[in-house]
Amino acid sequence: MDSNDEKLLRGRVYGRDHDDPDPGPRPGRHYAELVGGPLDGLLLDITGMAREERRAGVALRTELGRFGAGGRAMYDPRPADRSRWDWSGDMP
């Protein structure tokens, strides 16, 4: 991924289409920033997640990870800062 691709991803919400005219966060929603890995800089909408789900972390579909299309990138909430979720690896 080159620097232009990285700039496109910053501030965009995970799951929003890259062609969306407003891919950024929406008012009244809660987001966590994804840190590291293939989805670095994206925001994850955590508004509807139960506390247990937030603690467990997520495996997010991405074509940008080690396993390509169909692969997942795993992110876990940072213990000292729950608004940032750290990449912990890729899985098929």
Phi and psi in radians as a Rosetta constraint file:
Dihedral C 1 N 2 CA 2 C 2 CIRCULARHARMONIC -1.603 0.35
Dihedral N 2 CA 2 C 2 N 3 CIRCULARHARMONIC 3.079 0.35
Dihedral C 2 N 3 CA 3 C 3 CIRCULARHARMONIC -1.112 0.35
Dihedral N 3 CA 3 C 3 N 4 CIRCULARHARMONIC -0.520 0.35
Dihedral C 3 N 4 CA 4 C 4 CIRCULARHARMONIC -1.155 0.35
Dihedral N 4 CA 4 C 4 N 5 CIRCULARHARMONIC -0.715 0.35
Dihedral C 4 N 5 CA 5 C 5 CIRCULARHARMONIC -1.101 0.35
Dihedral N 5 CA 5 C 5 N 6 CIRCULARHARMONIC -0.734 0.35
Dihedral C 5 N 6 CA 6 C 6 CIRCULARHARMONIC -1.087 0.35
Dihedral N 6 CA 6 C 6 N 7 CIRCULARHARMONIC -0.701 0.35
Dihedral C 6 N 7 CA 7 C 7 CIRCULARHARMONIC -1.109 0.35
Dihedral N 7 CA 7 C 7 N 8 CIRCULARHARMONIC -0.658 0.35
Dihedral C 7 N 8 CA 8 C 8 CIRCULARHARMONIC -1.120 0.35
Dihedral N 8 CA 8 C 8 N 9 CIRCULARHARMONIC -0.615 0.35
Dihedral C 8 N 9 CA 9 C 9 CIRCULARHARMONIC -1.339 0.35
Dihedral N 9 CA 9 C 9 N 10 CIRCULARHARMONIC -0.572 0.35
Dihedral C 9 N 10 CA 10 C 10 CIRCULARHARMONIC -1.017 0.35
Dihedral N 10 CA 10 C 10 N 11 CIRCULARHARMONIC 2.257 0.35
Dihedral C 10 N 11 CA 11 C 11 CIRCULARHARMONIC 1.384 0.35
Dihedral N 11 CA 11 C 11 N 12 CIRCULARHARMONIC -0.013 0.35
Dihedral C 11 N 12 CA 12 C 12 CIRCULARHARMONIC -1.582 0.35
Dihedral N 12 CA 12 C 12 N 13 CIRCULARHARMONIC 2.557 0.35
Dihedral C 12 N 13 CA 13 C 13 CIRCULARHARMONIC -1.488 0.35
Dihedral N 13 CA 13 C 13 N 14 CIRCULARHARMONIC 2.287 0.35
Dihedral C 13 N 14 CA 14 C 14 CIRCULARHARMONIC -0.966 0.35
Dihedral N 14 CA 14 C 14 N 15 CIRCULARHARMONIC 2.358 0.35
Dihedral C 14 N 15 CA 15 C 15 CIRCULARHARMONIC 1.653 0.35
Dihedral N 15 CA 15 C 15 N 16 CIRCULARHARMONIC -0.263 0.35
Dihedral C 15 N 16 CA 16 C 16 CIRCULARHARMONIC -1.430 0.35
Dihedral N 16 CA 16 C 16 N 17 CIRCULARHARMONIC 2.491 0.35
Dihedral C 16 N 17 CA 17 C 17 CIRCULARHARMONIC -1.141 0.35
Dihedral N 17 CA 17 C 17 N 18 CIRCULARHARMONIC 2.468 0.35
Dihedral C 17 N 18 CA 18 C 18 CIRCULARHARMONIC -1.146 0.35
Dihedral N 18 CA 18 C 18 N 19 CIRCULARHARMONIC -0.320 0.35
Dihedral C 18 N 19 CA 19 C 19 CIRCULARHARMONIC -1.563 0.35
Dihedral N 19 CA 19 C 19 N 20 CIRCULARHARMONIC -0.063 0.35
Dihedral C 19 N 20 CA 20 C 20 CIRCULARHARMONIC -1.044 0.35
Dihedral N 20 CA 20 C 20 N 21 CIRCULARHARMONIC 2.232 0.35
Dihedral C 20 N 21 CA 21 C 21 CIRCULARHARMONIC -1.141 0.35
Dihedral N 21 CA 21 C 21 N 22 CIRCULARHARMONIC -0.340 0.35
Dihedral C 21 N 22 CA 22 C 22 CIRCULARHARMONIC -2.368 0.35
Dihedral N 22 CA 22 C 22 N 23 CIRCULARHARMONIC 1.347 0.35
Dihedral C 22 N 23 CA 23 C 23 CIRCULARHARMONIC -1.445 0.35
Dihedral N 23 CA 23 C 23 N 24 CIRCULARHARMONIC 0.073 0.35
Dihedral C 23 N 24 CA 24 C 24 CIRCULARHARMONIC -1.467 0.35
Dihedral N 24 CA 24 C 24 N 25 CIRCULARHARMONIC -3.064 0.35
Dihedral C 24 N 25 CA 25 C 25 CIRCULARHARMONIC -1.161 0.35
Dihedral N 25 CA 25 C 25 N 26 CIRCULARHARMONIC 2.682 0.35
Dihedral C 25 N 26 CA 26 C 26 CIRCULARHARMONIC -1.880 0.35
Dihedral N 26 CA 26 C 26 N 27 CIRCULARHARMONIC 2.545 0.35
Dihedral C 26 N 27 CA 27 C 27 CIRCULARHARMONIC -1.039 0.35
Dihedral N 27 CA 27 C 27 N 28 CIRCULARHARMONIC 2.536 0.35
Dihedral C 27 N 28 CA 28 C 28 CIRCULARHARMONIC 1.415 0.35
Dihedral N 28 CA 28 C 28 N 29 CIRCULARHARMONIC 0.057 0.35
Dihedral C 28 N 29 CA 29 C 29 CIRCULARHARMONIC -1.906 0.35
Dihedral N 29 CA 29 C 29 N 30 CIRCULARHARMONIC 2.796 0.35
Dihedral C 29 N 30 CA 30 C 30 CIRCULARHARMONIC -2.012 0.35
Dihedral N 30 CA 30 C 30 N 31 CIRCULARHARMONIC 2.359 0.35
Dihedral C 30 N 31 CA 31 C 31 CIRCULARHARMONIC -2.259 0.35
Dihedral N 31 CA 31 C 31 N 32 CIRCULARHARMONIC 2.659 0.35
Dihedral C 31 N 32 CA 32 C 32 CIRCULARHARMONIC -2.077 0.35
Dihedral N 32 CA 32 C 32 N 33 CIRCULARHARMONIC 2.466 0.35
Dihedral C 32 N 33 CA 33 C 33 CIRCULARHARMONIC -1.492 0.35
Dihedral N 33 CA 33 C 33 N 34 CIRCULARHARMONIC 2.287 0.35
Dihedral C 33 N 34 CA 34 C 34 CIRCULARHARMONIC -1.467 0.35
Dihedral N 34 CA 34 C 34 N 35 CIRCULARHARMONIC 2.248 0.35
Dihedral C 34 N 35 CA 35 C 35 CIRCULARHARMONIC -2.083 0.35
Dihedral N 35 CA 35 C 35 N 36 CIRCULARHARMONIC 2.166 0.35
Dihedral C 35 N 36 CA 36 C 36 CIRCULARHARMONIC 1.447 0.35
Dihedral N 36 CA 36 C 36 N 37 CIRCULARHARMONIC 3.023 0.35
Dihedral C 36 N 37 CA 37 C 37 CIRCULARHARMONIC 1.164 0.35
Dihedral N 37 CA 37 C 37 N 38 CIRCULARHARMONIC -2.936 0.35
Dihedral C 37 N 38 CA 38 C 38 CIRCULARHARMONIC -1.233 0.35
Dihedral N 38 CA 38 C 38 N 39 CIRCULARHARMONIC -0.323 0.35
Dihedral C 38 N 39 CA 39 C 39 CIRCULARHARMONIC -1.890 0.35
Dihedral N 39 CA 39 C 39 N 40 CIRCULARHARMONIC 0.316 0.35
Dihedral C 39 N 40 CA 40 C 40 CIRCULARHARMONIC -0.879 0.35
Dihedral N 40 CA 40 C 40 N 41 CIRCULARHARMONIC 2.256 0.35
Dihedral C 40 N 41 CA 41 C 41 CIRCULARHARMONIC 1.628 0.35
Dihedral N 41 CA 41 C 41 N 42 CIRCULARHARMONIC -0.280 0.35
Dihedral C 41 N 42 CA 42 C 42 CIRCULARHARMONIC -1.303 0.35
Dihedral N 42 CA 42 C 42 N 43 CIRCULARHARMONIC 2.760 0.35
Dihedral C 42 N 43 CA 43 C 43 CIRCULARHARMONIC -1.823 0.35
Dihedral N 43 CA 43 C 43 N 44 CIRCULARHARMONIC 2.413 0.35
Dihedral C 43 N 44 CA 44 C 44 CIRCULARHARMONIC -1.879 0.35
Dihedral N 44 CA 44 C 44 N 45 CIRCULARHARMONIC 2.152 0.35
Dihedral C 44 N 45 CA 45 C 45 CIRCULARHARMONIC -1.288 0.35
Dihedral N 45 CA 45 C 45 N 46 CIRCULARHARMONIC 1.967 0.35
Dihedral C 45 N 46 CA 46 C 46 CIRCULARHARMONIC -1.910 0.35
Dihedral N 46 CA 46 C 46 N 47 CIRCULARHARMONIC 0.253 0.35
Dihedral C 46 N 47 CA 47 C 47 CIRCULARHARMONIC -0.951 0.35
Dihedral N 47 CA 47 C 47 N 48 CIRCULARHARMONIC -0.844 0.35
Dihedral C 47 N 48 CA 48 C 48 CIRCULARHARMONIC -1.638 0.35
Dihedral N 48 CA 48 C 48 N 49 CIRCULARHARMONIC 0.100 0.35
Dihedral C 48 N 49 CA 49 C 49 CIRCULARHARMONIC -1.369 0.35
Dihedral N 49 CA 49 C 49 N 50 CIRCULARHARMONIC 2.358 0.35
Dihedral C 49 N 50 CA 50 C 50 CIRCULARHARMONIC -1.239 0.35
Dihedral N 50 CA 50 C 50 N 51 CIRCULARHARMONIC 2.746 0.35
Dihedral C 50 N 51 CA 51 C 51 CIRCULARHARMONIC -0.941 0.35
Dihedral N 51 CA 51 C 51 N 52 CIRCULARHARMONIC -0.724 0.35
Dihedral C 51 N 52 CA 52 C 52 CIRCULARHARMONIC -1.112 0.35
Dihedral N 52 CA 52 C 52 N 53 CIRCULARHARMONIC -0.703 0.35
Dihedral C 52 N 53 CA 53 C 53 CIRCULARHARMONIC -1.104 0.35
Dihedral N 53 CA 53 C 53 N 54 CIRCULARHARMONIC -0.729 0.35
Dihedral C 53 N 54 CA 54 C 54 CIRCULARHARMONIC -1.095 0.35
Dihedral N 54 CA 54 C 54 N 55 CIRCULARHARMONIC -0.696 0.35
Dihedral C 54 N 55 CA 55 C 55 CIRCULARHARMONIC -1.170 0.35
Dihedral N 55 CA 55 C 55 N 56 CIRCULARHARMONIC -0.612 0.35
Dihedral C 55 N 56 CA 56 C 56 CIRCULARHARMONIC -1.298 0.35
Dihedral N 56 CA 56 C 56 N 57 CIRCULARHARMONIC -0.393 0.35
Dihedral C 56 N 57 CA 57 C 57 CIRCULARHARMONIC 1.459 0.35
Dihedral N 57 CA 57 C 57 N 58 CIRCULARHARMONIC -3.068 0.35
Dihedral C 57 N 58 CA 58 C 58 CIRCULARHARMONIC -2.427 0.35
Dihedral N 58 CA 58 C 58 N 59 CIRCULARHARMONIC 2.736 0.35
Dihedral C 58 N 59 CA 59 C 59 CIRCULARHARMONIC -2.060 0.35
Dihedral N 59 CA 59 C 59 N 60 CIRCULARHARMONIC 1.887 0.35
Dihedral C 59 N 60 CA 60 C 60 CIRCULARHARMONIC -1.792 0.35
Dihedral N 60 CA 60 C 60 N 61 CIRCULARHARMONIC 2.308 0.35
Dihedral C 60 N 61 CA 61 C 61 CIRCULARHARMONIC -1.072 0.35
Dihedral N 61 CA 61 C 61 N 62 CIRCULARHARMONIC 2.388 0.35
Dihedral C 61 N 62 CA 62 C 62 CIRCULARHARMONIC -2.776 0.35
Dihedral N 62 CA 62 C 62 N 63 CIRCULARHARMONIC 2.544 0.35
Dihedral C 62 N 63 CA 63 C 63 CIRCULARHARMONIC -1.594 0.35
Dihedral N 63 CA 63 C 63 N 64 CIRCULARHARMONIC -0.107 0.35
Dihedral C 63 N 64 CA 64 C 64 CIRCULARHARMONIC -1.567 0.35
Dihedral N 64 CA 64 C 64 N 65 CIRCULARHARMONIC -0.172 0.35
Dihedral C 64 N 65 CA 65 C 65 CIRCULARHARMONIC -1.456 0.35
Dihedral N 65 CA 65 C 65 N 66 CIRCULARHARMONIC -3.047 0.35
Dihedral C 65 N 66 CA 66 C 66 CIRCULARHARMONIC -1.008 0.35
Dihedral N 66 CA 66 C 66 N 67 CIRCULARHARMONIC -0.552 0.35
Dihedral C 66 N 67 CA 67 C 67 CIRCULARHARMONIC -1.739 0.35
Dihedral N 67 CA 67 C 67 N 68 CIRCULARHARMONIC 0.074 0.35
Dihedral C 67 N 68 CA 68 C 68 CIRCULARHARMONIC 1.142 0.35
Dihedral N 68 CA 68 C 68 N 69 CIRCULARHARMONIC -2.653 0.35
Dihedral C 68 N 69 CA 69 C 69 CIRCULARHARMONIC -0.954 0.35
Dihedral N 69 CA 69 C 69 N 70 CIRCULARHARMONIC 2.299 0.35
Dihedral C 69 N 70 CA 70 C 70 CIRCULARHARMONIC 1.564 0.35
Dihedral N 70 CA 70 C 70 N 71 CIRCULARHARMONIC -0.201 0.35
Dihedral C 70 N 71 CA 71 C 71 CIRCULARHARMONIC -1.344 0.35
Dihedral N 71 CA 71 C 71 N 72 CIRCULARHARMONIC 2.949 0.35
Dihedral C 71 N 72 CA 72 C 72 CIRCULARHARMONIC -2.310 0.35
Dihedral N 72 CA 72 C 72 N 73 CIRCULARHARMONIC 2.559 0.35
Dihedral C 72 N 73 CA 73 C 73 CIRCULARHARMONIC -1.878 0.35
Dihedral N 73 CA 73 C 73 N 74 CIRCULARHARMONIC 2.298 0.35
Dihedral C 73 N 74 CA 74 C 74 CIRCULARHARMONIC -1.712 0.35
Dihedral N 74 CA 74 C 74 N 75 CIRCULARHARMONIC 2.327 0.35
Dihedral C 74 N 75 CA 75 C 75 CIRCULARHARMONIC -2.303 0.35
Dihedral N 75 CA 75 C 75 N 76 CIRCULARHARMONIC 2.407 0.35
Dihedral C 75 N 76 CA 76 C 76 CIRCULARHARMONIC -2.166 0.35
Dihedral N 76 CA 76 C 76 N 77 CIRCULARHARMONIC 2.499 0.35
Dihedral C 76 N 77 CA 77 C 77 CIRCULARHARMONIC -1.099 0.35
Dihedral N 77 CA 77 C 77 N 78 CIRCULARHARMONIC 2.456 0.35
Dihedral C 77 N 78 CA 78 C 78 CIRCULARHARMONIC -1.308 0.35
Dihedral N 78 CA 78 C 78 N 79 CIRCULARHARMONIC 2.188 0.35
Dihedral C 78 N 79 CA 79 C 79 CIRCULARHARMONIC -0.955 0.35
Dihedral N 79 CA 79 C 79 N 80 CIRCULARHARMONIC -0.716 0.35
Dihedral C 79 N 80 CA 80 C 80 CIRCULARHARMONIC -1.505 0.35
Dihedral N 80 CA 80 C 80 N 81 CIRCULARHARMONIC -0.184 0.35
Dihedral C 80 N 81 CA 81 C 81 CIRCULARHARMONIC -2.641 0.35
Dihedral N 81 CA 81 C 81 N 82 CIRCULARHARMONIC 1.563 0.35
Dihedral C 81 N 82 CA 82 C 82 CIRCULARHARMONIC -1.165 0.35
Dihedral N 82 CA 82 C 82 N 83 CIRCULARHARMONIC -0.126 0.35
Dihedral C 82 N 83 CA 83 C 83 CIRCULARHARMONIC -1.508 0.35
Dihedral N 83 CA 83 C 83 N 84 CIRCULARHARMONIC -0.030 0.35
Dihedral C 83 N 84 CA 84 C 84 CIRCULARHARMONIC -2.223 0.35
Dihedral N 84 CA 84 C 84 N 85 CIRCULARHARMONIC 2.255 0.35
Dihedral C 84 N 85 CA 85 C 85 CIRCULARHARMONIC -2.016 0.35
Dihedral N 85 CA 85 C 85 N 86 CIRCULARHARMONIC 2.238 0.35
Dihedral C 85 N 86 CA 86 C 86 CIRCULARHARMONIC -1.653 0.35
Dihedral N 86 CA 86 C 86 N 87 CIRCULARHARMONIC 2.469 0.35
Dihedral C 86 N 87 CA 87 C 87 CIRCULARHARMONIC -1.200 0.35
Dihedral N 87 CA 87 C 87 N 88 CIRCULARHARMONIC 2.345 0.35
Dihedral C 87 N 88 CA 88 C 88 CIRCULARHARMONIC -2.097 0.35
Dihedral N 88 CA 88 C 88 N 89 CIRCULARHARMONIC 0.037 0.35
Dihedral C 88 N 89 CA 89 C 89 CIRCULARHARMONIC 2.435 0.35
Dihedral N 89 CA 89 C 89 N 90 CIRCULARHARMONIC 3.106 0.35
Dihedral C 89 N 90 CA 90 C 90 CIRCULARHARMONIC -2.007 0.35
Dihedral N 90 CA 90 C 90 N 91 CIRCULARHARMONIC 2.715 0.35
Dihedral C 90 N 91 CA 91 C 91 CIRCULARHARMONIC -2.486 0.35
Dihedral N 91 CA 91 C 91 N 92 CIRCULARHARMONIC 2.703 0.35
